[in-house]
Amino acid sequence: MNWARRLCIPLLLLLCGCSSIEMHREQPEYSVGVVLKALNSPYWLDMKSGMEQAAADYGVDLILLYPKGEQEAEEQQNLISDMLNSDIDLLMVAPCNSYNTNWFVQQAEERDIQLLTVDTRAMDTDLPYIGSDNYLFGKMVAQYLNEQLGEDASLFMLFGPENQSSIIERYQAMRDELKDGIRIRDVQYYELSEENGYQAVQKLTEPVDAIFCQNVVIGCGAVEALTEKGWTAKVVAVDTRADAIEILQNGTMDAMVAQDGYEIGYQAIKLAIESMKSGQTMEDVLFGGELLTAQDVGGD
């Protein structure tokens, strides 16, 4: 393998202010590149840890890169291009834009690099997907709100970039499953930060009965704004189980869909290596989750 060429990518990115994580093995059998959407939430950190552990267990050389945030599609595109020009056997991508993957599929084929998507599907190409069942997550939230809210209730939704499959699938499930008495007041798409959640709710001119947040980070900002306004609303978010337990126990939110970022990351590496060794095409692997309330975790 061309080690000099591989090492120059993370070094260059660090000099430019971008983030990278790399692991090295003595004469690894395979080299795997990963480009995530971000590393700014507990979920992504858990996924990184799972990938690192799997790489250690299976003797894989792992290079993991990520842009500054989930809306940085152009930055991610540059990272993917750099990765495809390195000496890797397989590339995993969590696309910032699910409708802009065909270009790197073509380049990967030219370089004989295998591809799969993790966390977020490709919508313009047929790539294997390993990640959460996001339609199921949206369905679970809708069923919870159907039970908790009465007639003529209003719902505000705070999502990340609207061109990502994970968001599209959750939103579609909500539209399919919500009872007629619940109106979707508005859907806003933001970079997933606590400040953006806070500002989005501060801009509301009328109270809402519920808020569904893409993750706990933006959800915490929404809760802070609700408190300042003196409004009461059911707040539901999606994130890791450990954070769900803590947040539900202290009463910050009403319900959370817990997903296992660590397991998704670990299995993505494991299954990719097994696929390369066997020569068999990878199939989609969907991970479920569980909707937890304060009562489920011993909260108030």
C-alpha positions in Angstrom: 0.0 0.0 0.0 1.1 3.6 -0.6 1.4 4.7 3.0 2.8 8.1 2.1 -0.1 9.0 0.0 -2.6 7.8 2.6 -1.0 9.8 5.4 -0.9 13.1 3.5 -4.7 13.4 3.5 -5.4 13.7 7.2 -2.2 15.9 7.6 -3.4 18.2 4.9 -6.8 18.4 6.4 -5.5 19.2 9.9 -3.4 22.0 8.5 -6.5 23.4 6.8 -8.5 23.3 10.0 -10.6 20.3 9.1 -10.9 17.4 11.5 -9.7 13.8 11.0 -9.2 10.6 12.9 -6.9 7.9 11.8 -5.8 4.5 13.1 -2.9 2.5 11.8 -2.2 -1.2 11.9 0.9 -3.3 11.1 0.3 -4.5 7.5 -3.5 -4.3 7.7 -5.5 -6.6 5.4 -7.9 -3.8 4.4 -8.0 -0.1 4.5 -11.4 1.6 5.1 -12.2 5.2 4.6 -15.2 6.8 6.3 -16.7 10.3 5.6 -19.4 11.1 8.1 -21.8 14.2 8.1 -20.4 15.7 11.3 -19.0 14.8 14.7 -21.0 17.3 16.8 -23.4 15.1 18.7 -23.4 12.1 21.1 -24.7 9.9 18.3 -21.8 10.7 15.9 -19.3 10.3 18.7 -20.7 6.9 19.6 -20.6 5.8 15.9 -16.9 6.9 15.7 -16.2 4.8 18.8 -17.9 1.8 17.4 -16.0 2.0 14.1 -12.7 2.4 15.9 -13.4 -0.7 18.0 -14.4 -2.8 15.0 -11.3 -1.6 13.2 -9.2 -2.7 16.1 -10.9 -6.0 16.4 -10.6 -6.9 12.7 -7.2 -5.4 12.1 -8.4 -2.8 9.7 -6.7 0.5 8.8 -9.3 3.2 9.4 -9.3 6.8 8.1 -12.3 8.8 9.4 -13.1 12.3 8.2 -16.0 14.7 8.6 -17.0 18.3 7.7 -17.8 21.0 10.2 -21.5 20.3 10.1 -24.3 18.4 8.3 -25.1 21.3 5.9 -21.5 21.5 4.7 -22.1 19.4 1.6 -19.4 21.1 -0.5 -16.8 20.5 2.2 -17.9 16.9 2.5 -17.6 16.5 -1.3 -14.0 17.6 -1.1 -13.3 15.1 1.7 -14.8 12.3 -0.4 -12.7 13.3 -3.4 -9.5 13.2 -1.2 -10.5 9.9 0.2 -11.1 8.4 -3.3 -7.6 9.5 -4.3 -6.0 7.6 -1.3 -5.1 4.0 -1.0 -8.3 2.5 0.4 -10.3 -0.7 -0.4 -13.7 0.5 0.7 -15.4 3.9 1.4 -18.3 4.5 3.7 -20.2 7.8 3.4 -23.0 9.4 5.4 -24.1 11.8 2.7 -24.9 15.4 3.5 -26.9 15.4 0.3 -28.7 12.1 -0.4 -29.3 13.3 -4.0 -25.7 13.9 -4.9 -23.9 10.6 -4.7 -23.7 9.5 -8.3 -20.5 11.4 -9.0 -18.5 9.5 -6.3 -20.1 6.2 -7.3 -18.6 6.6 -10.7 -15.2 7.6 -9.4 -15.1 4.7 -6.9 -15.9 2.2 -9.7 -13.0 3.6 -11.8 -10.7 3.0 -8.8 -12.1 -0.4 -7.8 -13.2 1.0 -4.4 -16.2 -0.6 -2.8 -18.9 1.7 -1.5 -21.7 1.7 1.1 -23.7 4.4 2.9 -24.0 4.6 6.7 -26.7 6.5 8.7 -28.1 8.2 5.6 -29.2 6.5 2.3 -28.3 7.6 -1.2 -31.4 8.6 -3.1 -29.9 9.0 -6.6 -28.0 5.7 -6.7 -28.5 2.1 -5.4 -25.9 1.7 -2.7 -26.0 -0.6 0.3 -27.2 1.1 3.5 -26.4 0.4 7.1 -28.2 2.5 9.7 -31.4 3.3 11.6 -34.9 2.5 10.2 -35.8 6.2 10.1 -39.3 5.6 8.8 -39.9 3.4 11.8 -38.6 6.2 14.1 -41.0 8.7 12.6 -43.8 6.2 13.0 -43.0 5.7 16.7 -43.0 9.4 17.3 -46.4 9.9 15.5 -48.0 7.1 17.5 -46.7 8.6 20.8 -48.1 12.0 19.9 -51.4 10.5 18.7 -51.8 9.1 22.3 -50.6 12.3 24.1 -52.4 15.0 22.1 -56.0 15.8 21.8 -58.0 17.1 18.8 -56.9 20.3 17.0 -53.3 20.0 18.3 -50.3 21.7 16.6 -46.9 20.3 15.9 -43.6 22.1 15.1 -40.7 20.0 13.6 -37.0 21.0 13.7 -34.9 19.0 11.3 -31.5 19.0 9.7 -30.9 19.5 6.0 -34.0 18.6 4.0 -32.1 16.7 1.3 -31.0 13.9 3.6 -32.9 10.6 3.4 -33.0 10.2 7.2 -35.1 13.4 7.5 -37.2 12.6 4.5 -38.1 9.2 5.8 -39.0 10.5 9.3 -41.1 13.3 7.9 -42.9 11.0 5.6 -43.8 8.6 8.4 -45.1 11.5 10.5 -47.4 12.6 7.6 -48.6 9.0 7.1 -49.2 8.2 10.8 -50.4 11.3 12.6 -54.1 11.4 13.3 -56.2 14.0 11.6 -56.5 16.1 14.7 -52.8 17.0 14.8 -51.8 19.8 12.4 -48.2 20.2 11.4 -47.8 23.9 12.0 -44.4 24.2 10.4 -41.2 22.3 9.5 -37.9 24.1 9.7 -34.5 22.8 8.5 -31.4 23.9 10.3 -27.8 23.0 11.1 -28.2 20.9 14.2 -27.1 23.1 17.1 -28.5 24.1 20.4 -28.5 27.8 19.4 -30.6 27.0 16.2 -33.1 25.1 18.3 -33.4 28.0 20.7 -33.8 30.6 18.0 -36.3 28.6 16.0 -38.7 28.4 19.0 -38.1 32.0 20.0 -39.3 33.1 16.5 -42.7 31.3 17.0 -45.5 33.8 17.6 -48.0 31.3 18.9 -47.7 28.3 21.3 -47.5 24.8 19.9 -48.6 21.6 21.5 -45.6 19.5 20.5 -42.1 19.8 19.0 -40.3 17.0 17.2 -36.5 17.5 17.0 -34.0 15.7 14.8 -31.6 15.2 17.7 -31.1 16.0 21.4 -28.7 19.0 20.7 -31.3 21.1 18.8 -34.0 19.8 21.1 -32.2 21.2 24.2 -32.2 24.6 22.6 -35.9 24.3 21.8 -36.6 23.4 25.5 -34.7 26.4 26.7 -36.7 28.7 24.5 -40.0 27.2 25.6 -39.0 27.7 29.2 -38.2 31.4 28.6 -41.5 31.9 26.8 -43.5 30.2 29.6 -45.0 27.7 27.1 -45.7 24.0 27.7 -45.3 21.5 24.8 -44.5 17.9 24.4 -40.9 17.7 23.2 -39.6 14.5 21.4 -36.1 14.0 20.0 -34.0 11.2 18.5 -30.5 10.3 19.9 -28.5 7.8 21.8 -29.8 5.7 24.7 -27.4 7.1 27.3 -28.4 10.7 26.6 -32.1 9.7 26.4 -32.0 8.3 29.9 -30.3 11.3 31.4 -32.5 13.8 29.7 -35.7 12.0 30.4 -34.8 11.5 34.1 -34.2 15.2 34.6 -37.4 16.1 32.8 -35.9 18.1 30.0 -37.9 16.3 27.3 -41.0 14.1 27.3 -39.9 11.3 25.0 -36.9 10.2 23.0 -36.3 7.6 20.3 -33.0 5.9 21.3 -30.7 4.7 18.5 -27.4 2.9 19.0 -24.8 4.8 17.2 -22.0 2.6 18.6 -23.6 -0.6 17.3 -24.3 0.9 13.9 -20.7 2.0 13.6 -19.3 -1.3 14.8 -21.5 -3.4 12.5 -20.8 -1.2 9.5 -17.1 -2.0 9.7 -17.7 -5.6 10.6 -20.2 -6.3 7.7 -18.0 -4.4 5.2 -15.0 -6.5 6.0 -17.0 -9.7 5.8 -18.4 -8.6 2.4 -14.9 -7.9 1.0 -13.6 -11.3 2.3 -16.5 -13.2 0.9 -16.9 -11.3 -2.3 -20.6 -11.1 -1.8 -22.6 -7.9 -2.4 -23.8 -6.2 0.8 -27.5 -6.0 1.7 -29.2 -3.2 3.5 -29.1 -3.6 7.3 -31.7 -1.6 9.3 -31.4 -1.0 13.0 -34.5 -0.4 15.2 -34.9 1.8 18.2 -37.1 2.3 21.2 -39.2 5.2 22.2 -38.6 6.0 25.9 -40.4 8.2 28.3 -39.6 9.4 31.8 -41.6 6.5 33.2 -39.5 4.0 31.2 -36.2 5.3 32.8 -37.3 6.1 36.3 -37.9 9.8 35.8 -40.6 12.0 37.2 
